Amino acid sequence: MKTFFRTIMIMGTLVAGMSAVATLPARAVVEIDVNKGNIEPLPIAITDFLSGDGIGAEIANIVAADLKRSGLFAPIDKGAFIEKISNPDAAPRFDDWKVINAQALVTGRVTQEADGRLRAEFRLWDTFAGQQLIGEQFFSNRNNSRRVAHIIADAIYERLTGEKGYFDTRVVFIDESGPKNDRKKRLAIMDQDGANLRHLSDGRSIVLTPRFSPTRQEITYMSYESGEPRVYLLQIETGQRELVGNFPGMTFAPRFSPDGQKVIMSLLRDDGNSNVFAMDLRSRATTRLTNSSSIDTSPSYSPDGSKVVFTSDRGGQPQIYVMGADGSGQTRISFGGGSYSTPVWSPRGDLIAFTKQSGGQFQIGVMRTDGSGERILSTGFQQEGPTWAPNGRVLMFFREAAGSPGPKLFSIDLTGRNEQAIPTASFASDPAWSPLLE
């Protein structure tokens, strides 16, 4: 049977790929239609990768956990496996996998190169068609083994769904610790599954609303270290930080433009009203986009940069509005009962996520960009702050349940049926999802 590998080098956060040396089948028998309303998880067998120590099993377990959390895959218990894979280069005994209803099979190997690097290989098989779908190999230092697993999970997700994965990503958020009346809030970053937690600030000043750049490993956030809220940029890898600008009054909810060259935010003037402003990060020139006697806040660009969604109470209570990136054509798009806040445009461009407060409950929902098709995905005592996975299929948000001492992070897919708690050591709020790492 003809097989092939794609080779990828992983050094730190750099991934460089080479083209596959063989052509994929035009259409696999096994696939997942993510556009169906009710998706039955695909049974998939993920064998421990062969290795001289436990790292092969660790990588396989991380791949299985990623795929399971997506809600699209149902990894089969390893105790049900009939065939023991001893040579991942050879075709498996497909009948042994079909009898346990494994519609897809993942096999692999992890070895150590002479220079000390790890070499991780995997193959994805369509058991019912009896063919290999993809085969790839990765070279990395041992410290990046979790990242290798996430990249493998992304490759499997993409091959079987036709959509980009989202597992090789990070989340920046506010780590909260201590009693409610003396809560320490620190910037923190972790992998999307909660691993590799790292603090980016020391907690001596309150920090809020971290947001990822779509083009660099950089975030923008608010800090009260000067006694008033100021907007900063922070390079995650180097720790280099700079003040975006000294604005009169208060600044709120900064977000990057899709090209990473601007920051859009709300500024509170002396008259007590906040309006939306955009700042060019190269020239530091500021452009006012709204001029309202009401409160305009929480702006977010569309992925092509041509439009901005924001909230305003100019109609009596907070609702969602859309305008051109130059401030033109300001149009209300939400008309449901209740108050809307924190709108954020999907990276796919097709939906806007939001927080809605109605009937004493907080809801996380989505609507089309013209306001039609509103759907509530999650309802709770207090929950807010949705952020999109880079493939536009999953949202993360934070929730504080009734009687809870603090907030925690959760994810939910667009069906509203697959809600997952995100493990964090402390309380956590205000998450922001990174783009796929490079």
N, C-alpha and C positions, 0 to 999 in steps of 0.2 A: 504494500500500500504506500502511495506517495505521500510524504509528509514534508513539512517545512517549518522554519522558525523565522521570526522577526527578532532582531537583536536590539536591545536597548541598554544604554549605559546610564547608570544612576550615580551621580556624584554630588552629594549635598542635595540641593534642590534642582539640579539640572538634569533634564532627561533629553537625550538625543536619540532619534529613531532612524532606522534604515527601512527601506521598502521591503515588503515580503517578496520572496523569491519564487513564489508560486501563486496561482490565481485561486481565489476562494470560489466555492461552488456558487452558482448563480442564485440558488435559493435552497435553504436548508429546510428539512422537514420540520425540525423543532424551532419554534420562534414564539415570541410573546408580542401580542398586539396591545401596546400600552394605551391605545385610544379607545379601547372597549370600556364600557361603564363599570363592569364588574369583572375583575381579573382573577382567575384561579391561579394560585402560585404554581410555578413549574417545578415538578420533582427533579432534583439534580443531585447527583452523587459526587462528592468532593473527597477524593482519597488523600490520606497523608502523603505528602511529598517525600520521596525517598531521600534520606540524608544520614550522615554518620552520627548525628546527635538529634536533639529534639526540635531543631529549628524548622525542619520540613513540616512537622505536624503543626507547629505554631503558625506558620504561613498559611497552611490549609485551613486552620481554624479561623483565622482572621478573614480569609476569603469567604468562608461559609457564613460568618457572622455579618459581614457587609451585605451579602446577597440576601440573607434572611431578613435583615432590617428593612430592605427596600420594599418588602411585601410582595414582590414579584416571583420569588423563588422559595422553594421548600426543600432545604438540604435534607437528604435522607440519613437516618441514623446509621453510623458506621457499623453497628452490630448486625445490620441486615445485609451487609456486603457478602457476596458469595465468592467472587474472585479476589484474590490477594495480588495486587499489582507488584510484580517483581522487576519488570522492565518497561518503563514508561515510553520507550522508543517503539515498542511493538504495539500493534493493534490489540485492544482488549477483546475478551470473549463477550461479544455483544449480547448474546443470549442470556448470559448470567446477569447482565444489568437490566435487560428488558423484563426479566421475570420479577424484579423488585420495582418495576415501573420507573426506573431512572431514565428519564427522557434525554438528559444530558449528563455527561461524565467528564470530570476534570482529573487528570493525572499529572504528576510532576516529579521533579528531582531538584535537590539543592546540593551543590558540591563547593569545595573551596579551591580556588585557583592557586597557582604557585606564588603569586604576589599577595596572597592573603584575602583577596576579594571573594565574595560569594557569587556563585553562578546559579541562578534560579531559572528552571525551565518548566513550562507547563503546556499541556495540550487539552483542548476542548473537543469532545467527541459528541456527535449526534448518534445515539445508540440505536435508534430505530432505522435510520438511514444507513448506519454502518460506515460513517465517514468522519474524518477529522474536519473540524470547522476552522480552528486557528491553532497555531503553535508559536510560542514566543519564548525568548530567553533574555534574562536581565543580569547585568553585572553591577554589583553594589558592595559597599562596605557593610559590615554586619550591623552597624547602627541603623542602617536604612532598611532592615528586613521588613518592618511593618509597612513601610511605604511601598516596597515591592508587592506585598500582599494586596494593598489597596489598588495598585495599578493593575494587577492581575484581575481583581474583581471588576474594575472598570472595563477591561477588555472583554470579559465574559458578558457583562451587562450590555455593552454596546453590540456585540455580535448577535446576541439573542433577542434584543429589543429594537435594534436600529437607532437607539438614542445614545447620546453620550452618557457615561457614568458620572458619578459625583463623589466617589469614595476617596480619591487622592486629593483631598481638600482640607482646609483648616477653618476653624471658627474662632473669631475674636469675640470676647464677651466681658461682662463685668462680674468679677469674682467678689462675692459678698460674704463677709464673716463677722462674727461678733453679735452682740445683742441689738435688737431693732433700734434702741435709742442711742446706740453708739456703733453704728455699722461701718466697718472698714470696706471700702470699695476700691478694688484694684483692676487694672487692665490685665486680661489673661488671654492666652491663646492655646488651642489644643487641636488635635486631629478631630475630624468630624465625628468619630466614634467615642470621643472623650479621653483618648490616650495622649501621652506626651504633653501634659499640662506645663505651661511656662508662664510666669508672671512678667508683665511688661512695665508695671509701675509698682511703687513701694507702699501705696495706701495712705500716704501722709496727706494727700489731697483727694477730694471727691472727683471721680472721672465718670463721664457719661457718654452715651451714644457713639461707640466706636463703629467705624464703617471702613470696609476694605476698598482699596483702589482696584479697579478692574484690570489694570495693566501692570502693576508692580506689587511687590510684597511690602506694601505701605498702607497705613491706616490714617484716617482723620478721626479726631475725637474732641470732646470738650473736657476742660479741667478747671477746677475752682482754686487752683493753687495760688493765684494772685488775689483771691477774695471775690473775684467776679468771673463769670464763665468766659473762657477764651478757647479758640479753636486752634488745635495743633496738628501737625503732620508728624508721623513717627515711622521711620524705616525699621521694619521688624527685625531684620537680620543684624543690622549694625547698631541699633539703638539710637541712631542720630535723630534728633528732634528739632523742629522749628515751629515758631509761632506763625500762623497764617496771617494774622493782622490784629491790630488794636482797634476795635470798633467801639464807638460810644454806645452805651446801653448793653444789653445782653444778647448773646448769640445762641442759636439753638440748632440742633438736628443737622449737622453738616453731612453732605454726601458728595461723592465724586461724580463728575461727568463720565460718560462711557469711554472717552479717550484718556481719562486721567489728568487732563490739563486744567480742569476747573473744579471748584468746590461750590456747591449751591447750598444755601442755608437761610435761616430766618434771623432777622435782626430786630430787636426791640428798641424802638425810639423813645424819646422823652414823653411823647404823647400817649404812651401806654399801648400802642398798636405795634404788632410785628408784621413785617412784610418780607417777601422773598427776594434775596439778592444772589447774584453769581459773581464769583471772583476768579479771574484768570491767574493761575498759580505762577506763571512766568513774569507777567508784568505787574501783578498784584492790583490790577484795575478792577473796580467793582461796578457791577451793573445792577440797577434796581429793576426787578421784573414785575412786582405788584405795587400798587399805590392805593391801598384800601384803608378805610377807617376802622376795619375789623381786624381780627387776628388771622393772618395767613401764615401757615407753618408746615413743617414736614414735607419739603419738596423732594421729588425723586425723578430723575431723568428716564425717558424711554431709552431702550437699548441702542437706538440709532441716533440719540441725542437731539432729535427734532422737537420733542415735546417734554413737558414737565407736568407731573401730577402733584397736587398739594391739597391741604385741607384749609378751609376757611369757614368762619362763622358769620359771614356777611349775610347769609340767609336766615339767621336767627339761632342756628345751632351748627356745630361742626359738620360739614359735608365735604365730599370729594369733588375737586375741580381739576380740569386739564387745560393747559395753555401751551402755546408755542414756546420754544426755548428762548425767544426774545420777549416773552410776556404777552404776546398778542393772543386774541381769541379766547379769553378766559371763559370757560364753560363748565357749568355744574353737571356732573354725571351721576351722582348718587341721589336717590329719592326715597329710599327705604326709611322706615321709622327708626329712631334712635340717632346716636351721634357716631360719626366716623372719625378715625384718626390713623396715623402712621401708614399712609398708603405707600406701596413700593411696587415699581414696575417689574414684571417678570423678565428675565434675561431672554426669553423667547419672544417677547413683545406682544403676546396675545392676551395676557391677563394682568390685573392689578390686585395685589393682596392688600388687606386692610384689617384694622381692628375696629370693632363695632360694639358700642355699649347700648344695650336695649333691655328693658324689663328687669333691670338689676343684675344682668349678666354681661360678661365680656365675651365677644365672639371673634374668632379668626375666620375670615372669609376671602373669597375672590370674586371678581366681576370682570367682564370684558372691558376693553378700553373705552367703549362708549357708554358704560354703565349698565348694560344689559346682562342678563344671565347671572345675577348675583347668587352665590352659593355659600352657605355657612359650613365650614369644615369642622369647627370645634367650638364648644361653649363651656365656659367655666366661671368660677367666682370672680377671679381677676386674672386676666391673661392678655398679652399684647405683644407688640414688637415683632411682626413677622419678617423673616428674611428668606430669600430664595436660594436653594441649591443652584449651582451654575447651569444645570440642565433644565431648570424651570419645571421640574416634576414634583419637588418636595419643598416644604416650608419648615423652618424652625422658628420657635417663639418661646416666650417664657410665661410661666403660670405660677401663681401663688394661690393654693387651695384655701378654702375657708378654714380658719384655725391653724394654718401652717405658720411656722416661725420665719419662713423665707421662700423666695421664688426658686424654681428649678426650670431646666430647659427641656423642651419636647420637640419632636418633629412629627409631621403629618403629611401624607401624600395628597394629591389632588382628588382622590376618590373620597377622602375623609374617613376611610375605613382602617387605615394603617397608622395609628398613632404610637409613637415610641418615646420612652423617657431616655434622655441623654445623660449618662452618668457624669456627675461632677462631685468633687470632694466637698465643696462648700456650696452655699447658695449661689445662684447664677441668674443673670438677667441680661437683657439687651444684646442678643447674639447678632453677629454679622458673618455671613458665609463668604469664604474666599472664592475666587475663580479656581479652576483646576490648576494645580501646581505645574511648573515647567522645569 
